[in-house]
């Protein structure tokens, strides 16, 4: 029988409840800060999570619901990119401020895995800066 040599954890939703209390909150803070008059509710964001990627979610929302003001097609890519960069900054701030804590027991479990001499890995498709911020909380 093969021996267990390591453990891998997905970041979003496993280590931290990043979607409802992290990314959604950061998106809403970004929209408000940049003067947009709409907010993604928990239910609306749940529906948007069926679309992979934050930039893709914003594009979908822009095309289906609108941002409450005209966005010219030639300005769309730049706007989405700038919103996403600002959202990532807000998200990292939530993590670093402790407002988005690790799920209960995860830190203890990871410390025990390390003490046991096992390899510990974290997998994610998140932005590299966001992943590094979460890694900073774990360590």
Buried (B, 14 or more C-beta within 10 A) or exposed (E): EEEEEEBEBEBBEBBBBBBEBBBBBBBBBBBEEEEBEEEBEEEBBEEBBEBEEBBEBBBBBBEEEEBEEEBEEEEBEEBBEEBBEBBBBBBBBBBEEEEBBBEEEBBEBBEEBEEEEBEBEBEBEBBEEBBEBBEEBBE
